Amino acid sequence: MALAPQTTFAPIGEILARQILPRLRLAAKLPLRVICIGTASYVGADDADSFDRNVALGDRPSLEDATSFAALSVRRGGIGVGADETLRFHPRLVVIQDNDQGLVLAGEIRAGIILWQQPVASDSEARRIVTEASRLRGIAFAASSRGDHNTARNHRHQASLLEACLVDPFWREAAADLLRLPQAA
C-alpha cells in the first residue's frame, strides 16, 4: 500500500516568507502619524505675513484607524497650532506617515472633508510627478522672490498635491485598496 505525500504542511521557509516577515515589516512601520499641513497667520496680518505650518494630530495603530481619525479631526474643525488665540490656522492637507517617515496616504482638505489622493502605480509615474512638482516649486520660488506670496503659496500647494500621490512603495497596494472601499470616498 502506497501512501500519498502529505500536502497539509507548508515548508517553514514558505511560512516565514509569506506570513511572518510581512507582519514583522508592518510592525516596524507602525504607529502611523497623522499630520495636518496648512497656513498659519496672526489675526489682522496680511497674506505676506502668513506662513506654512505642520500640526501633528496624533499616532494611530493602523491605516484604517488613521484615515478615520484624520476624517473626524477635519470634520470637527478647530485644528490649531497651539494655545495662542491670535494665531489662525487654515488646514490644506492631511498626511499619514509611517514610523520611518514614509508617506502612507495624503489628501487635500476641502469643505471639511479629505479628498484622499490615489497613490502612484509605478516608479515611472512617481518620477513624472517629482519632475512636475519640482517645476512648480521653482515657479513658487520665483514668485516669492518677486514678493508675490499668494502665487508662491498656490504653486507650493499644487506641488504638495502632486507629491501626495508619492506613497511609499511598501504602502501603495494597501492605500489603493483602502481608497477602493466605499467608506473611504
QUIURZI-V890519 format. One record per backbone hydrogen bond with DSSP energy under -1.0 kcal/mol. CO is the residue of the C=O (numbers start at 1). NH is the residue of the N-H. Records with the same first field share a line. If there is no record, write none. Layout:
CO->NH / NH
This chain:
11->15
12->16
13->17
14->18
15->19 / 20
16->21
19->23
20->24
21->25
22->26
23->27
24->28
26->29
29->99
32->60
33->97
34->57 / 58
35->95
36->55
37->92 / 93
38->53
39->90
40->51
41->88
42->45
46->49
47->50
51->40
53->38
55->36
58->34
60->32
62->66
63->67
64->68
65->69
66->70
67->71
68->72
69->73
70->74
71->75
72->76
73->77
84->87
86->43
88->41
90->39
92->109
93->37
94->107
95->35
96->104 / 105
97->33
98->101
102->98
103->168
105->96
106->117
107->94
108->115
110->113
113->110
114->116
115->108
122->126
123->127
124->128
125->129
126->130
127->131
128->132
129->133
130->134
131->135
132->136
133->137
134->138
135->139
136->140
137->141
138->142
139->143
140->144
141->145
142->146
143->148
144->147
147->149
148->152
149->153
150->154
151->155
152->156
153->157
154->158
155->159
156->160
157->161
158->162
159->163
160->164
162->165
163->166
165->120 / 167
168->171 / 172
171->175
172->176
173->177
174->178
175->179
178->181
181->184
